[in-house]
Amino acid sequence: MPCAGRWRDPMTDLLYGRDVEHARIGELLDRARAGHSGALVLRGDPGIGKTALLDDAAATAGELRVLRGMGIESEAELPFAGLQLLLRPALGGLSALPEPQHRALSAALGLPVPAAARTPVESPSVSGAGAAEPMLIGLAVLSLLAEYAGDAGLLCLIDDAHWLDRSSCDALLFAARRLYAEGVVLLFAARDSDRFTAPGLPEHRLDGLAPEAAAALLDRHQLSPALRYRLLTEARGNPLALRELPLALADSPDAPAGPLTLTDRLLAAFHDRVDRLPTATRTLLLIVAADDTGDLAVVLRAARDLGAAVADLAPAESAGLLTGPANAGAAVSFRHPLIRAAVYQRAPLVDRIAVHRALAAALDTPDQADRRAWHLAAATTGPDDEVAALLEQTADRARDRSGHEAAAVAYERAAQLSTTAPPRQRRRLLAAESALLAGDLDHAAQLVTEIAPATETAGQPLVHAERGHLLGLVRFWQGDYAGAHTQLFEAADRVAADEPSRAAVMLMQAVHTAWYLGEAQLVSTLDRLAALPLAPQDPLLPAVGYVRHLMDWGNAEPTSALRDMVAEVRARGGAPESVLLMSCGAALARAQDDDAFVLANELIAGYRAAGAAGRLPTVLFFAAEVELFAGYLIDGITLATEARALAHDTGQRHWVGQIDSLLARFHADTGDEQACRRHAEAGSIPGAGGSAPGASWAHWALGLLDLGWGRAESAVRRLEPLAQEPYRHQVGALRAVPDLVEAAVRIGEPERAAAGMDRLIRWAASVRRPWVDALVLRCRALLDDAAAEACYREALDLHDIDTRPVEYARTALLYGEWLRRARRRSEARPHLSAALEVFERVGMRPWAERTRAELLATGATDGATRPRGPVATLTPQELQIVRLAARGLSNRDIAAQLFLSHRTVGFHLYKAYPKLGVTSRTELKDLAAELG
């Protein structure tokens, strides 16, 4: 029967009718041959043809190198098991990786860890962390794939991705999202499952074959018209069903029709074939199904205890159920995963228990301890402290290798097998903590809620406090700030008397939750923090003292410096990372921008060295804020763009929203209306608790955009909420007051800015910074025309054009406008010219156009737009790369810092050179000053 479509023998191949999918994969392979990278997730039901497409990709890869791996259900809780299977042929290239990546990946895969050639740069966080950063492992995977690809290119095939262990999955997805110009293709095949989600990667869903293709495939069999119709109806275009069900019905033609799902019908068909095999063969099949790794040596050792031997495999191979080993060291596997499911799910429970016990006995070497523990757990029918202890050891090993999700599952199962409450609750806490570290917020929340509050009455108040602490963190990252705040408050109260230092950590985190709730909640938290009875030598005491004066604007004492506080904390032995990060944010609220920038960059350097990609978004956000406030827009956009990409790649939805709103604020300055509105909208999406962490930044961004383009009435409406709860105490809200004052004065309603102006004056008196005083003076000049000239002149004297050029230019523009209105045109021109130079240099188009119009109105003849330098033509990533290259860093060094592959770095340099008019790294050094 003729049929359009790719023809393969339907008895051995499931590619029939898959032209579209074949073409899409072929395009990816062609791009890889040209040096470009890509990834694709193939999704579909069992038997729909995913594996066949991977096989076809491997067969047509040509000169591309091929790596192949798969998720294995029995290893889904063993950290990096899937990654080890995939990367095994490429491990010879480990030595080419930067040392931190080499060490991290070696440790994760259980390989000998090379001795450090130098003292590693420690991440400035919690001391004593032994595990590598999870994203450093992902970066190492990216580097290794790029290395193995060489000039030929590389195809990586990952089948049954829904059974990948979480650690492998995270590393591979991190690498896939950051592929660019390595000539690497990653193809994932997965069922529809919450176990494997790949946000950010393109997906293609495989549906059933078209009716004509399904009929042509089925017509390879001699079937009666009635049976043919029935099979076409039940198979719904599934190629495996079209191939297997006729074989099953040939033996049982009278099998009844009914409401069974297609998968259940296939399972029944496969199980019918299993039932006809000898008992010893069925035993062997169950061992293979329970182990699922195909390790023939282990299978045969377990089989001996159950009366089976290698010869008993033959009937299963003859029946087409098993793919036998090609040699003694090879693996044995089922021809299709549904056969394994049919064997295991339909076996009696007593047989499954016996098989798991036999496998546990067969796994008797130290490197098999984790698999042994899980088989013992599967064979356990009730609480068992010995097995629980073995699982806890497995969890400890997983945690030490950064396999946090695997650790969470092992701790959870250990808790279930514990016979008494204390170890059960402790293991649940460890499980919840590990799930939180893995970013699995729903799992962490479930585990925390399973720790009964009654634990406190059982003599474990600290367990109950830690329960509240973890639940508070979970709710915070879910966006429920009110719920998080309540939990953190209650948890701190439980330990404040006996362990005030631990309570201080909880309350410092509560300061963060309060930040989004409102000033009253923030002040209450700071008061509670101040009341803690910390010991005089507690390392947290200086940090607590620094943060607790955050809103104490009436304090007559000079504000202590962040740099002094950090030095004292470190001299006392250091503080948890969350405390340093909160202090960095507090410094911005206290107008200590320079100190905040120094600390943020110290943390950035440490996180880059440690490969802590997941921690970078927070400190990159702080650094980008300072660049914005200082008027260095290109630098700030570069940092914020990197921060957003990393937050997205590491699943930090909270920071994605925050950074989107910050990017909106940058684009408000540049006048890019479309980008500003796009980022502001993305940053205003509320979380689970109904509030959006980036809302205040979005208000400011849209208000400033309107002000820049002359829409003063709209600007006032946008900016007014920032002077009210719950935003008025926030960093951006205070610094937006001058914009609100300017907009309100322009529409003749200065009273609408009165509340904000009062807070700005109080803040300025507290922080005692010349640049803040200059902002107050600018606002007074706008509000009081009689005092305007004196205020403008004093403000310009306080502004520093080198460190805060934009604020200087904004004041100079307003003064120039005031002078022109007073018909003092010649006096206005120098101020307007200075403002125009700044606005054009930093790329603030609306403000430059407004200034140019004012300048021409004074009678000036030179108001033409000045060309921007070539640096302005670079993308944020190109700018980052050329700056580092100009400092003499190699492509590999740059790649390690920016979490890219060295080939992607080379590609961006190739694109940047013509824009800068250079041809080599040597010439870049001549542009060092312009590059910044």
Residue, then its C-alpha position, 0 to 999 in steps of 0.5 A: m500500500p503506497c504511503a508518503g513518509r520515511w520508509r524503514d522495515p516496520m518490524t525492526d524500526l519505528l521511524y515510519g511516518r516521521d519525516v518532520e521529526h527526522a528533518r528537524i533533527g537533521e537541521l540540528l546536526d547540520r548546524a553542529r557541523a557548521g560549529h553551532s550548538g542546539a538542544l531538543v527535547l523529544r516527548g511522547d508516550p511509551g512506544i511512540g518512537k522516541t528511541a528510534l529517532l535517537d537511533d536514527a540520529a546516531a546512524t546519520a551523525g556522520e563525522l560528528r562524534v556521538l555520546r549516548g546515555m540514558g536514565i535508569e529507573s533503579e539509579a534515579e536516586l543515585p547522584f550523577a549516575g546518568l552523567q557518568l554513563l553519558l560522559r564515560p568515553a569523554l573523560g579522557g579530556l578532563s585534564a584539559l578543564p580548568e582545575p576547579q571544574h576538573r576537581a568538581l566533576s571528578a568528585a561528582l563522578g567518583l573519580p580520583v580528584p586531582a591534587a590542587a596546584r594552588t589553594p582554591v578560592e573559597s566561596p565567601s559563604v558558610s565555612g566548611a562546605g566540602a561539596a562542589e557548587p552544583m552549577l560548577i559541575g554543570l559548567a564542567v560538563l559544558s566545558l568537557l562536551a566542548e572539548y570532546a566535540g573538537d573540530a568535528g562536532l558532537l551529538c549527545l543522545i539521552d534516552d529515558a530522560h525522565w529517569l535521570d537522577r536529578s543531579s545529572c539532569d541539572a548539570l545537563l540542562f545547565a550545559a544545554r541552556r548555555l550551548y552556543a558555538e561549540g558544535v554540540v547537539l543535545l537530544f533528550a527523549a522523555r515521557d510526559s513527566d514532572r520528573f523531567t522538565a526542561p524550561g528554556l529548551p525547545e521541545h517537540r511532541l511525538d503524536g500518533l502516526a497519521p491514519e494512512a501511515a498507521a494502516a500501512l505499518l499494520d498491513r505488514h501483518q495478515l489480519s482479518p478486517a475486524l481485527r485490523y479495524r480494532l487494532l487501528t482503533e486501539a493503537r491510536g497511531n502508536p508504532l510500538a502498539l502497531r508492531e506488538l499487538p498483532l504478535a500478541l493477538a496472533d497467540s491470543p486472537d480472542a483477547p477481549a476488547g475493553p476500557l484498558t489504556l494503550t499502555d496497559r494493553l501493551l503491558a498485558a501483551f508483554h506479560d502474556r509472553v513472559d508467562r510462557l517462559p520457564t520459571a528460571t527465565r522469569t526469575l532472571l527477567l525479574i532480576v534484570a528488571a529490578d536492577d535495571t542497570g544491565d550489569l551482567a555480573v551482578v545479575l548472575r550473582a543474584a541469580r545463583d541465590l535464586g536458582a537461575a543461571v546464564a543459560d536461562l537468558a536464552p529463552a527470553e532472547s529468543a522471545g524478543l524480550l531481551t537484548g543479550p550481551a555481545n560479550a561477557g562484560a556487556a550489559v543485558s537489557f530489555r528491548h523496550p522499557l515497557i517490557r521491564a515494566a510488565v515484568y516488574q509490576r506484574a510480579p508477586l510482591v514476595d518475588r520482588i522482595a526476594v529479588h531485591r534481597a538477592l541483589a543487595a547480597a550481590l552488591d558487596t563492594p564499597d563502590q556499590a554501597d548506595r545501590r545495595a542500600w536501596h535494594l535493602a530498602a526495597a526489600t524492607t516491609g516495615p521500620d528497620d533502623e539498620v537499613a535506615a542508617l545505611l540510607e542515611q549514609t547514602a544520603d550523606r555521600a550524595r550531599d557531599r557530591s552536591g547530589h541534593e535531590a538524591a540526598a533528599v530522597a534517601y534521607e526521606r526514606a531513611a526517616q520512613l524506616s526509622t523506628t523512633a521519633p528523634p532520628r525520624q524527625r532529624r532525617r526529615l529535617l535533613a531531607a527538607e534542607s537537601a530538597l531546598l538546596a536542590g531548588d525543589l520547593d514543593h518537595a521541601a514544603q511537603l517534607v517540612t510539613e511532615i515534621a509534626p509540631a508535637t515534636e516540641t512537647a517530645g523534648q525537641p524544641l530545636v527541631h521544631a524551630e528548624r522546621g519553622h526556619l526551613l518552612g519560612l525559606v520555602r515560602f519565601w522562595q515561593g513568593d509567599y512573603a507574609g507566610a515566610h515572615t510569620q514562620l521565621f519570626e516564630a522559629a526565631d522566638r523558639v531559640a532566642a533565649d538559648e541560641p540567640s546566634r541562630a535566632a539572629v540568622m533567622l531574623m536577618q532572613a526575616v528582614h528580607t521578607a519584611w522588606y517586601l511587606g512594608e515599613a511596619q513589619l521591617v521596623s518590628t523585625l529590626d527591633r526584635l533583632a536589636a533585642l537578641p542577647l548576643a554574646p560580646q564576641d559573637p561573630l554576628l554581633p557587628a552585622v546585627g548592629y549594622v543592619r538593625h539601624l537600617m530604618d533608624w533615621g533619627n539616630a544622631e550618631p554617624t552611620s557606621a561603614l559597611r567595610d568596617m563591619v565586614a572586617e570585624v565580622r571576618a576577624r571574629g570568624g565569619a558569618p553565614e552567607s545570608v548575613l553578608l548578603m543582607s548587609c550588602g543590601a542594607a548598605l544600599a539602603r544606607a546610601q553606602d553605595d561604594d562599600a556595597f559595590v566593593l563587598a558585592n565584587e568580592l563576593i562575585a569574585g569568590y562565587r566565580a572562582a567557586g563556580a557558584a552560578g546559583r549564588l551570583p544573581t543576588v550579588l550581580f543584582f547589587a553590583a548592577e544597582v550601584e552601576l545604575f545609581a552611579g550612571y554607568l548604564i552599559d556596565g550595569i546592563t551587562l551585569a544585570t543581563e548576566a544575572r538574569a540569564l543565570a537566575h533563569d538557568t538556575g531556576q530562581r524565579h524570584w531573582v528573574g523577576q527582580i532583575d527584569s524590573l531592574l533591567a526595565r529601569f536601565h532601559a527607562d534611562t536609555g529611552d528604549e520604550q519597548a524593552c522597558r515595558r517588556h521587562a517591567e511587565a515580566g518583573s511585575i508578575p506576582g508570586a504565590g503570596g500575591s506580591a511581585p518582588g520587582a514591583s517597586w522597580a517596575h513602578w520607578a522604571l515606567g515613571l522615569l520612562d514617562l518623565g524622560w519622554g515628557r509625559a509628566e502626568s503619567a509619570v506622577r501616577r506611576l511614581e506616587p505609589l513609591a511614596q506609600e506602603p509597602y514600597r516607601h522604605q525601599v532603596g529604589a523608592l527613596r531614590a525615585v523621590p527626585d523624579l516624583v518631585e520633578a514630575a509633580v512640579r511640571i504638572g503644577e501639583p507639587e503637593r503630590a510629592a510632599a510625603g516623598m520629599d519629607r522622607l527624602i529629607r529625613w533619609a539625607a539627614s541620617v545617611r549624611r552623604p553629599w550626593v544625597d544632600a545634592l538630590v534634596l537641594r535639586c528638589r528644593a530648587l524645583l519646589d521653591d523658585a525663590a531659592a532655586e538658584a542658590c539650591y542649584r549651585e550648591a547641588l552642583d558643588l556637591h555632585d561629583i561628575d566623575t562618580r555620579p555623572v547622570e545625577y550631575a547632568r540631571t541637575a545641570l539640565l534643570y538649572g540650565e532650563w531655569l536660567r533660560r526661562a530667566r532669559r539668562r541664555s549665555e549662562a545656561r549654555p555651559h550647564l546644558s552643554a555639560a549635561l548634553e555631553v553626559f547624556e550622549r556619552v552614557g546613552m540616555r536618548p530622551w534626556a539628550e534630546r530634551t537637553r539639545a532642544e533647550l540648548l538650541a533654544t538658548g541660541a547655541t549653534d552646536g546641538a548636533t548629536r555626537p557619534r557614540g564610541p564603538v563600545a556602544t555597539l557591543t552586546p552586553q556579553e561581548l562587552q564582558i568578554v572583550r574586557l576580560a580579554a583586554r586584561g590578558l585572560s585566555n578564552r578558557d579563563i574567560a569561559a570559567q568566569l562567565f559560565l560559558s564554553h571556551r568556543t562560545v567565548g571565541f565566537h563572541l570575540y570574533k564578532a566583537y573585533p570588527k565592531l571595535g576595529v581591531t584584529s587581535r587581543t594585543e590591539l584590545k589593550d589599546l582600548a582598555a580605557e574605553l572598555g572600562 
